[in-house]
Amino acid sequence: MSDRSAPRLTRLLEAVLEVGTDLDLRGTLQHVVDGAAELTGASWAELAIADPARDGLAEIRTPGRGGAPEPAPRLRVPIHVGDEEFGELRLAGRSGDGPFTAEDEQSVRVLATQAGIAIGNARLYETARRRERWIEGAAAVTNALLTEESAGDALTTVAERARLLADATAGVILQPTAEGGMEIVTASTPEDPDGIVGATIAPGSPVLEQLLGGEPVYVTDSATDPRMTTYVRHRFGPSMMLPLRANGRLIGTLALPRRRGDRPYTAVEGLLATQFASQAALALVLADARRGRERLAVYEDRDRIARDLHDLVVQRLFATGMMLESTQRRPGADDVRDVLDRAVDELRSTVREVRTTILALRQPPAGPPTGLRGRVLRETASAAARLGFPPSTHFTGAVDTRVPDRVGDRLLAALRQALSDTAGRPDVTRVEVVVDASAASPDGREGVRLTVFDGGGRAAGGDGGDVAGTTFTWWAPL
């Protein structure tokens, strides 16, 4: 072995060891590129990835030395991972000794062979890590869903956890509408959530047909894909839409869009997200069943209370009233008779109130709110996450029957804007929303009025009054 070969072999062994010590895929590839440049004395090296979507990587480079322009590649060596061509190692600008030699190429091929093994190991490690994170995330979601108080909280939990696991810009939950389309009911995003909730997919959309068939939808660019029809599509780039199915029924869709220009989802990410969506759908159904059982227990307890009130309290009150009435008929002072009259009247009033309470307790459980009233409540519940507290919501008049859909849609848009503006103001500690379907204009026209008032807490160091608030008012004719 020549004196010149010994240092080269040493450098090759060092490069091979460097390549095999990093389990991070990007770090492994950077070691390959840097090692090839060091072995051959190349001033420029690049690893071009054959399938960028496979691992979410396009190319890895060593910058040209001395700020020289990027030269044309003079040495090309492919890298294989098993039977797959992973990419091509390209080198140029060899300094000092002229063009690349056969010995240079042989050294790079040895390094490329080791790189193929290291890339395979790094892929396996990365896949295992991702799978572990998704499994842990699904378990955390299941645990949270089985302890959450409301259906809205459960959907928000799924959207938020999926967004973090997928490294997405937003986590969005859509649910079927009465018209046969789908509507965004929950959106988790650290950026601009305004206007996302309430966006709809029209009935008959190709995307909707796929989802109804239980198939996930993968989109390279939401802004330009003709299948995407929501008015918020221009905000996003790569996306995947995953059906939430349980017991053969589509209960919703989980959408995970990324920013425009971000890398598309890989096949492994799609598979893990699909598995997460399946488990989340089952957890949502179980959580809903748990809430149903809890509601049933509450109503059973209410029925027991009603029976106790009827069997014990009402009967005792009635018996007491009978005794007082019999006392009235006895001869005695008039002032005592007046006191007894008032006592009898009070007892009769109490009996009526208790009976009214018993009837209310025995009413069957009401279904979820529907119509404009339900949509307003859903908007205020969604705003609670941004405000940090739930707004107080009141209705006057026949909101669901008097307000037509077209006016209701405009009212909801105004409400979203008002709540968004409120969430952006500091020191807001309470919000009151009033929808009045009996409001008339100064000229006597019938209409509906929306009022959103926001206020702060007590003024610091002042007279104990409230911090001044802001009132938003919107009116439309019916």
TORVO-880024 format. One record per atom (N, C-alpha, C, O): z, y, x. Coordinates in steps of 0.1 Angstrom, whole numbers, plus 5000, padded with zeros to 4 digits. Each point is the difference from the previous one (the first is absolute). Layout:
% TORVO-880024
ZYX;...
END
This chain:
% TORVO-880024
500049885009;500050124991;500050125009;500850015009;498350094988;499950125008;501150104997;500749994990;499550105020;501050104998;499750094988;501050054993;497849965004;499650094988;500349924987;500350074990;499549805010;500249924988;501449994996;500350004988;500650005021;501449994997;500650114992;500649984989;499150155014;500550114992;499449994986;500650034990;498149945009;499349994987;500749894991;500250034988;500149865018;500649894992;501450044996;500449974989;500350115019;501350054997;499950094988;500850004990;498250095011;499850104989;499649934987;500550044989;498749855012;499649934988;501249934994;500150004988;500849945020;501149934994;501050104994;500549984989;499650145017;500850104994;499550054987;500750024990;497950005009;499450044988;500149904989;500350034988;499649845015;500149894991;501550004994;500249984988;500850045021;501350004996;500350124990;500749994990;498750125014;500250124991;499549984986;500650044990;498249905010;499349974987;500949914991;500050014988;500749895018;500749904993;501450044996;500749934993;499850195012;501450044997;500250084988;501150024995;497850044999;500250094988;499549934988;498949954999;502050044991;499749944987;499450094990;499549964989;500550175014;499350104992;498550005002;499650005012;499649994978;498649985002;499350125007;499349985010;501150144986;499450125007;500450005014;499250045009;502149934993;500550015014;499349895009;499750025011;500149864983;499349895007;498650055004;499549985011;499850084980;498650045002;500050115011;499050015008;501950084992;500150115010;500249945014;499450055009;501549854991;500249935013;498749935005;499750015012;499549944979;498749935004;499150115006;499449985010;500450134983;499150115005;500550055013;499250025009;502150024992;500550055013;499949905011;499750045011;500549834986;500049905010;498649985005;499749995012;499350014979;498649995005;499550125008;499349985010;501150144987;499750115008;500650005014;499450035010;501949924990;500749995013;499449895009;499850025012;499849874982;499449895008;498750045006;499749965012;499550114981;498650035005;499850135006;499050035005;502050064994;499950135004;499150094991;499550105005;500349864983;499250084990;500850124996;501250014999;498050105000;500650134996;500050014985;500650094994;498749824999;500050014985;499949864995;499349915005;501650064985;500049874994;500350014985;500750094996;498749824996;500150014985;500049864995;499249915005;501650064985;499949884992;499550034986;500750064992;498149905005;499450034987;500349884991;499749895003;500950144985;500449894991;498949964991;499350094994;500449785005;498949964992;500250024985;499150044993;502149945002;500350024986;501250094998;501249955000;498650185000;501250095000;500949984988;501250025001;498249944987;500849984988;501049885002;501049994993;498749925016;500849885001;501450035004;501049954995;499250145015;501350035005;500350154999;501050055005;498150034989;500250144998;499950085013;500550105002;498749845008;499750075013;498550015002;499349914997;500350205009;498650025003;499649985014;499149935003;501750145006;499749995014;501250045008;500850084996;499349875016;501150035010;499350055013;499149935005;501450185000;499350065012;501050035011;501250034997;498349975015;500650075011;499250135003;498849995002;501850134997;499350125002;499350015013;500549955010;498350114990;499350025013;500850085010;500650104996;499349875016;500850075010;499350135005;498850015001;502150095001;499550125005;499250084990;499350105004;500849874983;499350074990;498549995000;499350084994;500249815012;498549985001;499549954986;500849944993;498050095004;499449954987;500049855000;499949935010;500250024977;500049854998;498749945005;498950044994;501149865016;498849955005;499549884991;500749954991;498150015011;499449884993;500749885006;500149995012;500349914980;500749885005;499149925009;498849984998;501849975013;499249925010;500549865000;499249915005;501950064990;500549865000;500649984986;500850074995;498749824998;500449964987;500549865000;499349915005;501950074990;500549864999;500649984986;500950084996;498749824996;500549984987;501449945001;500449935009;500350094980;501449944998;500049924987;499650054990;500749825012;500149914988;501449964997;500849985009;499550024978;501349954995;499649874992;499650014989;500649885017;499549874994;498550015000;499450025010;500149954978;498550014998;499550144996;498850014998;502150085000;499650134996;499850105012;500850005009;498150074990;499850115010;500850124996;499750074991;501349955017;500950114996;499450145004;500250094992;499249915019;499450135005;499449995013;499849895005;499950225001;499350005013;500750105009;500250124996;500149845016;500650085010;498950065009;499149945005;500950204995;498950075007;500650095011;501050074998;498349925014;500550085011;498950075007;498849954999;501550175006;498950085007;500750095011;501250015000;497950055008;500550105010;500849945011;501150055003;498549845003;500849945011;499950095012;499050045004;502249995001;500050095011;500149935014;500549895001;499050175009;500149965013;499049905005;499150045008;500949834987;499249905006;498749974993;499449895003;500150204989;498749984994;500149934986;501050014994;498049915002;500049934987;501049894999;500549955010;499750014978;500949894998;499549875006;498849985000;502049945005;499649875007;500349884990;500650014990;498849885015;500349874992;501549975001;500549944990;500150105020;501549975001;500750094990;501049964994;498550165004;500650094990;499949944986;500949994992;497949965005;499749944987;500949884998;500549984989;499649935021;500849884999;501550044997;500649934992;499950175015;501450044998;500250054985;501049974994;498050115001;500150064987;499949884990;500750014989;498549895013;499949894991;501349924999;500449954989;500250035023;501349935000;501050094991;500849944992;499250195010;500950084993;499650004985;500950004991;497849995005;499650004986;500549874994;500450004988;499549895019;500549874995;501550014997;500449954989;500450105020;501450024997;500250094989;501049994992;498250125007;500150094989;499849944987;500750034990;498349885009;499849934987;501249924995;500450004988;500349945022;501349924996;501150104996;500649984990;499550135018;501050104997;499850074986;500950024993;497850015004;499750064987;500349914989;500650044990;499149835011;500449904990;501550004998;500449994988;500350015023;501550004998;500550124994;500950004991;498550125013;500550134994;499650004985;500850064992;498149895004;499649994986;501049924992;500550044990;499949845016;500949924993;501450074999;500649994989;499850075021;501350075000;500050124990;500950014992;498050065008;499950124991;499949954985;500750064991;498649835007;499949944986;501449954996;500450024988;500349925021;501349954996;501050124997;500849994991;499150115017;500850124998;499750064987;500950044992;497849985005;499650064987;500549914988;500550054990;499349825011;500449914990;501550014997;500550004989;500250015022;501550014999;500450134993;500950004991;498450115013;500350124993;499750004985;500850054992;498149895004;499649994986;500949914993;500450034988;500049865018;501049914993;501350074998;500649994989;499950085022;501350074998;499850114989;501050024993;497950055007;499850104990;499949944986;500650064991;498849835007;499949944987;501449954996;500450024988;500449935021;501449964997;500850124996;500849994990;499050125017;500850124997;499650064986;500950044993;497849955004;499650054987;500549914989;500550064990;499549815012;500549914990;501550034997;500550014989;500350015022;501450034999;500250134993;500950014991;498350095012;500250134994;499650004985;500750064992;498249875005;499650004986;501049934991;500150034989;500649875017;501049934991;501350074999;500949964993;499250165014;501250084999;499750144995;500950084997;497849965001;499750144996;500350024985;500249904993;500050225004;500550034986;498850014990;500249974988;498750085016;498950034991;498749955005;499849975012;499250014979;498749965003;499350105010;499349965009;500950174988;499450105009;500549995014;499250015009;502149964993;500549985014;499449885006;499750005012;500149904981;499449875005;498650035005;499749955011;499550124982;498650025004;500050095012;499249985009;501750124992;500150095011;500349925013;499550035011;501549874987;500449925012;498849925005;499850005012;499449944979;498949925005;499050095007;499549975011;500150154983;499150095006;500450055014;499250005009;502150044992;500550055012;500049905012;499650035011;500949854986;500149905010;498649955004;499849995012;499350004979;498649955004;499450115008;499249975010;501050164987;499450115008;500449995015;499250015009;502149974993;500549995013;499549885008;499750015012;500349874981;499549885007;498650015003;499649955011;499550114981;498650015002;499650125009;498850015003;502250075001;499650125007;499050084992;499050055006;501249974981;499150074992;500450144997;501250045002;497950044994;500450144996;500850014987;500850084998;498849834993;500750004987;500249854995;499249925003;501850064989;500249884993;499950034985;500850094995;498349854998;499750044986;500149884991;499549905003;501150124985;500149904990;499250044988;500350114995;498749815000;499350034988;500449894990;500249895003;499850164984;500349904989;498950024989;499550114999;500349784994;498950004989;500450114990;501150024996;497850044998;500250104989;499649934987;499449905000;500950174989;499749944987;498550004998;499549924992;499750175015;498650004998;499349905008;498749984999;502049955010;499349895008;499850045014;499449935008;501050194996;499850055014;501349975008;500849924996;499450165014;501250005008;500450145004;499250085003;502149944998;500650145003;501049995011;500849905000;499250195009;501050015011;501350044994;500150114994;500949815007;501350034994;501150035010;501050074997;498749895016;501050035011;499250025013;499049925002;501450185006;499350025012;501150035011;500850094998;499149845013;501050035011;499150055012;499249935005;501050204999;499350055011;500850115007;500650084993;499449935020;500850115007;499250135000;500550105004;498349894991;499150125001;500050084987;501050044995;497949964998;499850084988;499949914988;498949944998;502250044994;500049914989;499450064987;499749934990;500150205010;499650074988;498749954995;499049995007;500949994980;498849964994;499649855001;499049964994;501749965014;499749865001;500449934988;499349924994;502050105002;500549934987;499250054988;499950134999;499649784993;499250044989;498649985001;499250004990;500349995023;498649975002;499649864994;500949915001;497950074994;499749884992;498749945006;499250075005;500749804993;498749935001;499549974986;500749944992;498150105006;499449984986;499849864997;499749925009;500450044978;499649864996;498649975004;499150085000;500749795005;498649965003;499650035015;499049965004;501950105003;499750035015;499949875007;500749904998;498350095012;499949885008;501349965007;500349885001;500450225004;501349975007;500949944990;500749905004;499450154984;500949954990;499649854996;500949924998;497850065001;499649864997;500549905011;500449894996;499550155016;500449925011;501549974999;500549895002;500350224996;501449984999;500549924988;500949925002;498450104987;500349924988;499849855003;500649914994;498450065015;499749865003;500949955011;499849885004;501250205000;500949955010;499650015014;500649955009;498350134994;499450015013;500450145006;500050104994;500549905019;500350125007;498750085003;498949945001;501250195000;498950095003;500350075013;501050065002;498049935007;500150065013;499050115002;498849984997;501650145007;499150125000;500050055014;501150035006;497850005000;499950065013;500250155000;500750055008;498850024981;500250144999;500150044985;499050004993;502250035002;500250024986;499250134996;499550004988;500350095021;499350134996;498649984997;499450074992;499949835014;498649984998;499649874993;498849994996;502149925002;499749884993;499850024985;500850064993;498049915002;499650034986;500949924990;500150044988;500649865016;500949924991;501350084997;500649984990;499750115019;501350084998;499750124991;499150085003;501649934986;499750104990;501150104997;499850104993;501449885013;501150094997;499850145007;499350015010;501350094984;499750145006;500850025013;499850115006;501049804998;500750025013;499449925011;500549995011;498349944987;499449925010;499650075012;500049945011;499750194988;499550085012;501150015010;499750045012;501649944985;501150015009;500149895010;500650015011;498749874986;500349885008;498849945006;498950034996;501349885014;499049935006;500149854997;499849964989;500549965022;500249854997;501149984990;501050075000;498849834992;501049964990;499949864996;498949945001;502150014994;500049874993;500850004987;501050064999;498449884991;500650004986;500349854997;499149924999;502250054999;500449874998;500649974986;500950084996;498549824997;500649984986;501449955001;500349915008;500550144983;501449954998;499949904988;500150054988;499849825015;499949904989;501249915000;500549965010;499950014978;501149914998;499849924987;499750064989;500449815012;499849914988;498650024994;499849994988;499250035021;498650024995;499750134994;499050014994;502050085007;499850134993;500050115010;500850015009;498350094990;499950115009;501050114995;499850064989;501349965019;501050104996;499850135007;500650104996;498549915013;499750135007;499249975013;499549905002;500450215005;499250005013;500850085010;500550104998;499549845015;500650075011;498850055009;499249925005;500750214996;499050065009;500650065012;501150074999;498349915013;500550055013;498950075007;499449945009;500450194988;498950075007;500550065013;501250035002;497949985008;500350075012;499250135001;499250034991;501150065019;499450125001;498549985004;499649905005;499650204991;498649995004;499950005016;500650085006;498649834999;499849995014;500949905007;499849965011;501349994981;500849905006;499349865000;499049994994;501549925014;499449875002;500149924987;500950024993;498049905004;500149924988;501049895002;500549975011;499949974978;500949895000;499349875006;498849984997;502049945010;499549885005;500149894990;500850014990;498649875013;500149894991;501449954999;500549964989;500250045022;501449965001;500950094991;500949954993;498950185009;500850104992;499749984985;500950004992;497949975004;499649984986;500749874995;500550004989;499549905019;500749874995;501550024999;500549964990;500150115019;501550024999;500350094988;501049984993;498250125005;500350094989;499849934987;500750034990;498349885009;499749934988;501249914996;500449994989;500149945022;501249924998;501250084995;500849964992;499450165014;501150094996;499850044986;501050004992;497850035004;499850044986;500349894990;500650034989;499149855015;500349894991;501549984998;500549984989;500250035022;501549994999;500650124993;500949984992;498550145010;500650124993;499749994985;500950044993;498049905003;499749994986;501049914993;500550024990;499849865017;501049914995;501350064999;500849994990;499650095020;501350075000;500150104989;501150024994;497850055003;500050104990;500249934986;500850054992;498649845006;500249924988;501449964999;500650014989;500049935022;501449964999;500950114998;501049994993;498750135013;500950124998;499950044986;501150044994;497749965000;499950044986;500849904991;500650044990;499349835013;500849904992;501550035002;500749984990;499750055022;501450035002;500550124992;501050004993;498150115007;500450114992;500049974985;500850054992;498349865004;500049954986;501349934996;500550024989;499949905020;501349924998;501250104999;500949984992;499050125017;501150105000;500050084987;501150034994;497750015001;499950074988;500549914988;500750054991;498949825009;500549914990;501549995000;500750004989;499950005023;501549995001;500650134994;501149994994;498350125009;500550134995;499950004984;501050044994;497949925001;499950004985;500949904994;500550024989;499749865017;501049914995;501450065000;500849984991;499550095020;501350075001;500150104989;501150024994;497850065004;500050104989;500349934986;500750064992;498649835006;500249934987;501549964998;500550014989;500149945022;501449965000;500950124996;500949994992;498850125015;500850134997;499850044986;500950044993;497949955001;499750034986;500849914991;500650054990;499549835013;500749904991;501550045001;500750004990;499850035022;501450035001;500350134993;501150014993;498050095008;500350124993;500049984984;500950054993;498249865003;499949984985;501249924996;500750034990;499749865017;501049914995;501450065002;500949964993;499350125017;501350055003;500250154996;500950034992;498350055014;500350154998;499750044986;500850074994;498049905001;499650044987;501049954989;500450074991;499949805010;500949944990;501450075001;500650024989;499950015023;501350075001;500050144994;500950044993;498050035010;499850134995;499950004985;500650084993;498749825002;499849994985;501449974993;500350064990;500449855017;501349964994;501050125000;500850034991;499150055020;500950125001;499650104990;500950064994;497849965003;499650094990;500549964986;500450084992;499549795005;500549954987;501550034999;500450034989;500449955021;501450034999;500350144998;500850044992;498450055014;500250144998;499650044986;500750094994;498249855001;499650044986;501149954990;500250074990;500449825013;501049954990;501250095001;500750034990;499650035022;501150095002;499750134992;501050064994;497749985005;499750124993;500450004985;500350104994;499649785001;500349984985;501450004997;500450014988;500549995022;501450004997;500550154998;499450095006;501649934986;500550134997;500650065013;500749935007;499150194996;500550065012;499650155001;499450064991;500949995021;499750145002;498550025002;499349915004;500250214991;498650035001;499550015015;498949965003;502050105005;499650015014;499749875007;499149995008;501749914988;499849865006;498749954995;499349935007;500450104980;498749954994;498850065008;499049935002;501150205001;498950065008;499849945013;498949985005;502249995002;499949935013;499449874999;499249965008;501249964982;499449874997;498550014997;499249925005;500450194988;498550024997;499250025012;499049945002;501650145007;499350035013;499949875008;499049975007;502149954993;500049885008;499049904995;499349935008;500650064979;499049904994;498650055003;499249915004;500550224995;498750055004;499749975014;498849965003;502150065006;499849975014;499749855003;499149965007;501649964986;499849855001;498649964995;499449925006;500250144983;498749964994;498950055010;499049935002;501250195004;499050055010;500049915012;498949975005;502249984999;500149925012;499349864997;499349955009;500950004979;499449874997;498550025000;499349915005;500250204989;498550025000;499550015014;498949945003;501850135006;499550015014;500049875007;499149965008;502049964990;500049875007;498949914995;499449925007;500450084979;498949924995;498650045006;499249915002;500650224999;498850045006;499849955015;499049965004;502250045003;500049955014;499749855000;499249955008;501349984982;499849855000;498549984997;499449915006;500050164985;498649984997;499150035012;499049935003;501450185005;499250035012;500249895011;499049965007;502249984994;500249905010;499249874996;499649935009;500250054978;499349884996;498550015000;499349914996;500250215007;498550015001;499449925011;500749985010;498149964988;499449925011;499650095011;499850124998;500149835014;499650085012;498750064998;499049954995;500950185009;498850075000;499149975011;500449965011;498350044987;499049975010;499950125010;500650104997;498649885013;499850115010;499350124993;499249984991;501050145013;499450124994;498550005002;499549965011;499850084978;498550005001;499650144996;500850094997;497949935004;499450134996;500350115010;500449975011;499550164984;500250115009;501550005005;500350045011;500649934980;501450005003;500249915012;500750045010;498849834990;500249915010;499350055013;500649975011;498250094988;499350055012;500850115007;500050015012;500650084980;500850115005;501249945008;500450045011;500349864982;501249945007;499649935013;500850005009;498049944991;499649945012;499750105011;500349975012;499150154985;499850105010;501350055005;500250025012;500850014979;501250055005;500849905009;500750035009;499249844987;500649895008;499449995014;500749985010;498050044990;499350005013;500450115009;500149995012;500150134981;500350125008;501449995006;500450075009;500549854985;501449985004;500049965015;501050045007;498149884998;500049965014;499850115009;500650015011;498650094985;499750125009;501150104998;500450075010;500249944978;501050104998;501449965005;500850085005;499449794995;501349955004;501049984989;501149965002;498450074985;500949994988;499049994988;498950065001;501549884988;499149994989;500050134992;501150064997;497849994998;499950124992;500649974986;500049884996;500550224997;500549984986;498850034991;499450115001;500349804990;498850014992;500350004985;500849914995;498750184997;500350024986;498750014992;499050065005;500949894983;498950014991;500450064987;501049984995;498150115000;500250064986;498749974992;498950035005;501349934983;498949974991;499349865003;500549935008;498550044984;499349875001;499050015011;498850014998;501749975014;499250015012;498949905000;498850035003;501549844994;499049905001;498950004989;498949965002;501450104986;499150004990;499250134998;498950004995;501850115009;499350134998;499150045011;499050074998;501349895014;499250045012;498949915003;500249885003;498550164996;498949915003;499949975014;500650075009;498749824995;499949955013;499450115010;500650015011;498450064985;499450105009;501050115004;500050055011;500849994979;501050105003;501249945008;500550065009;499849824988;501049935008;499749985014;500850025009;497949954994;499549995014;500250135007;500450005012;499350114982;500150135006;501550045002;500450055010;500449914981;501550025001;500549935012;500850055008;498849824994;500549925011;499650065013;500750005010;498050054991;499550065012;500950125004;500350025011;500050064978;500850125003;501449965004;500650065009;500049834985;501349955004;500049965014;501050035007;498049894997;499949955014;500150125010;500750005010;498550104987;499950125009;501350075000;500550045011;500249984978;501350074999;501049925008;500850065008;499349814990;500949925007;499849995015;500950005009;497850014995;499650005014;500550135007;500550005011;499250114981;500550135006;501550015001;500550055009;500249894981;501450005000;500649925012;500950045007;498449844996;500549925011;499850075013;500749975010;498450124991;499850085013;500950115002;500050065010;500849984980;501050115001;501349955005;500549894996;500250195013;501349955005;501150034990;499950084991;501249855011;501350034992;499849974985;500950054993;498249875003;499949974986;500949884997;499849895007;501150124984;500949894997;499949954986;500749904996;498650174995;499849954987;498650044994;499650115004;499849814988;498750034994;500149964985;500549894997;499150204995;500049974985;498550014995;499450105003;500249794991;498650004994;500249994985;500749924994;498650174999;500050004985;498650004995;499150085004;500649824987;498750004994;500250024985;500749924993;498850195002;500250044986;498750004992;499150085002;500749824989;498849984992;500050084988;499049994992;502050105006;500050084988;500050155004;500350094992;499349945020;499950135005;498850084994;498949945001;501350184994;498950084995;499850125009;500950055006;497849994994;499650125007;500550134993;500349994988;499650125018;500450134993;499250024988;500550064990;498249895009;499250034989;500149884989;499250004991;501849915011;500249904990;499349875002;500249914992;499050085019;499349875002;500949895004;500950025008;498949864987;500949895004;499549955014;498950005004;502149965004;499749955014;501149925006;501049974993;498950005019;501049935008;500350085012;499150055007;502249964996;500450075012;500849915009;500849924997;498950105016;500749935011;500750115008;499550105004;501849874998;500950095008;500649925011;500749904997;499250155015;500749935012;500850115007;499550095005;501849894994;501050095007;500649935011;500549884999;499650185013;500749955011;501050105005;499850125000;501449835003;501150095005;500849935011;499949885002;500950205005;500849955011;501449984995;500350004988;500649985022;501449984997;500750134999;499350114997;502049895004;500850124999;499750105012;499949955011;500050174986;499750105011;501250005010;501250004996;498449995017;501049995010;500950135001;499450115001;501949884999;500950115002;499850114989;500550115002;498949864987;499850104990;500949994988;501249965002;498350074987;500850014988;500049874992;500649994989;498949905017;500049874994;498849984991;499949894994;499250205006;498849984991;499049925007;500149975012;498849984981;499049925005;499050085009;499850124998;499749815012;498950065008;498850024991;499749914992;499650215009;498950034991;498949895001;499849955011;499650024978;499049894999;498750064997;499850124998;499249795000;498650034997;499749934987;500349884998;499050194993;499649944987;498450005000;499450105001;500149784996;498549984998;499849974986;500649914994;498550164999;499649984986;498649984999;499150075005;500549834986;498649974997;499949984985;500949934995;498050124999;499949984985;498549974998;499150055006;500749874983;498649974996;500049984985;500949954994;498050095000;499949994985;499849854996;499449925008;501050044980;499849874995;498850004990;499749894995;
END
